[in-house]
Amino acid sequence: MADAIDLENWAKENPGCSIPENAHYRVRLWDGDGFEEKRDLDVSKPSGQKVLEAFERFPTDEYILMLLDRTGLGLYG
């Protein structure tokens, strides 16, 4: 999917900027044991639930998602 925004790479290149609107995003999940391969989200507004679904983490309401920025500070969702 050529038009997907790779959020990991985008964040490195655009620190402190808001994520641009797009129809497709590429994300990676770390589960405590290691990183999963990147997966695509075909949604214009990614949510924690959509990320968990993309990585087949069910039931989604039994997980907590944390976004770590470059400083290691957590943003929770």
Secondary structure, 3 states (H helix, E strand, C coil): CCCCEEHHHHHHHCCCCCCCCCCCEEECCECCCCECCCEEECCCCCCHHHHHHHCCCCCHHHCCCEEECCCCCEEEC
